[in-house]
Amino acid sequence: MRARLRGFTLIELAVTLAVAAILLTLAAPSMADLLRANRLAAANNTLVTSLNVARAESLRRGRPVAICPTTDQRTCSGSTDWVTGWVVFEDTNVSGAPASPAAAGADAQRLISVSASPGDGFLLTGSDTWYRYAPTGTLSWSTAATGAERAFVLRNTVCRGNGQRSITVNRIGRIRSAAEACPQ
């Protein structure tokens, strides 16, 4: 006896595709939020890593190391808008603002790392235009503001729930990152 082979009917296939389309429609917004949250976490981690690298290099080299926002990946922009990227470099000009890495000419040892913009769709502001780690690991910053801490605020331009990050640095070089509610 031959077994009867049976396939899908057109109606069964149409119902299956309709159910799949409904499930995909429900999952798409959640997937977009997940991607947005992952990009925010990656941008947060990049900034925290750069701050840690600056501190570690100042301790290792026994010289001041600064971090500042940049628009051209070579010089400090003098802005508190860090979304364009930042540079970490050995800073020999400890009187006032850090000397930009390009000001040293061909001294390649001065430039430690360059971080490009986290991309479109982010806002990243810092309290200051530069931060400098001393060879002891302590931190100073561009403003003469009182207080022992300074903060960066990072968020997506489309911010929902706890989709904002606050990265706080204090005078002894400790870095904290925390999720916060988006501004209304």
N, C-alpha and C positions, 0 to 999 in steps of 0.2 A: 504494500500500500504506500502510496505517496502522501507525505505530509503536505498539507495545504499551506502555502506561503501567503502571508498577509502583510501588507504595508499600511502606511497611514492614509487615511482618507483626507480629502481636501478640507473638510470641516474640522477634523482633529488638528491639522496643521495650522489652520487659521486661528483656532482657539489658543493654541500654544503660543503662536506669535503675538496675539493680543495680550495674553498674560505677561509675556516677557516684556512687551512694550510698556505696560503699566508699571511693572516692577522697576524697569530702567528709569522711567519718569520720576518715580518716587525716590530713587537712589541718587540721581544726578545732583540735586542741591546739597545733599550730605557730602558727596564726593568733592564738590567745589569748596565747601567749608573745610574739609579735611586737607585739601591741597593748600588752601590759604593758611591754615594753621601750621602746616609743615614748613612752608616757606618762611613764615614768621619765626618759627623756632630755629631754622637754619641761619637767618639773618642775626638773630639774638646770639646764637653760639659763635658766629664769626666775630662779632664785636667783643664778646667776652674773651674769646681766644686771643684777639689782638691786644687787649688790655693785659692779659696774663703774660703774653710774649714780651710786651714792653717792660713789665716789672721784672720778669726773669732775666732779660738781657741786661737791664741796668745792674742787677745783682751780679751777673756773670762777668760783665765787662768792667765793673767798678766805675762806670761813668753814667751821667744822666741820659735817659732815653725818653723821648717824647712821642706823643701820638696826637695827630691833628687831622681835621677834615681837609679833603683835597678835591679839586675839580679836574686836575690834570695828572694825577697819580705821581707828581714830583714835588709840588710845593704846597705849603699850607694855604688854605683859602681865607682864613681869618673870619670864618663864619661859624655860627652855632648850628648850621644845617649839615648834618653828617651823612645824609642820604646819598651824596655824590661819591662817597668812599673816603678812605683815610689812609695815612701813611704812618709807619712806626720807624723811627730813626734815632741814631745816636746824636745827642744834642750837646754840642760843646759851648754854645752860647747861653750860659745860665743866667745872664743878666737880662731879665725881661722875657720877651717872647722867644720861643725856640727858633733857631736858625733853620730855615727850610733845608731839606737834604740837597736840593739843587744848588744852594748857595755855597756849598763846599766844593763845588767843581767836580773833579773826577774821583773824589774820595768815595769809592764804592762801599767801603766798610760802614759808612754812616747810615745808608738806607738798609733797614732790617726787613721790613715787609710792606707790601702794598695790598690793600683790600679794595676791590672795586665796589661800585654801588650795589646794594642788594637787589636792585631792579625796580622796574616800574611798579607802582601800586603800594609803595611804602612811604611812611613818614618817619624820619629819625632825627631828633633834635637832641642836642646836648646842652648842658648848662653853660659850657665854656667853649672857647675856640681852640684850646689845647690843654693837654695834661702832661705833666713831666714827672717821671719816676726818678728819684735820687738813687745813688749807688747803695743806699741802705734799704731801698724798697718803699720808702715813704713817697707820698704823692703831693704835688702842688698843681694848681690850675690857674687859668688866665685871669679870673676876677678876684678882687680882694673881698669877696663876699664872706660874711661870717658863716660859721657852721662847719661841721666836720665831714659833711657828705655832699656830693654832687650827683646829679642823675641824668641819665639819657632816657628818652621816651621813644619807644619803637612801636609802630602799629601799621596795619594795613589801611589803605584809604577806605576800604569797605570794612569797618570794624564792628563786630558783633560780640555780645557777651563779654567774656574775659579775654578779648582779643588784643589787648594792649600789654606791652612788656615794659617794665621799669628796671633799668640796669643802674644800680647805685654803686659808687666808688667812694671810699673814705680815705682819710689822710694816711692811714697806715697801709693802704694798698688793697684792702679787702674789697672784693667785688661780689655783689648780690644781684640776682635777677629774679623778678617775680611777675606773675600774671596779674593784671589789673582789669577792672571794668572799663569798657570804652566810654569816652566822654559822650554825653548826650547832645 
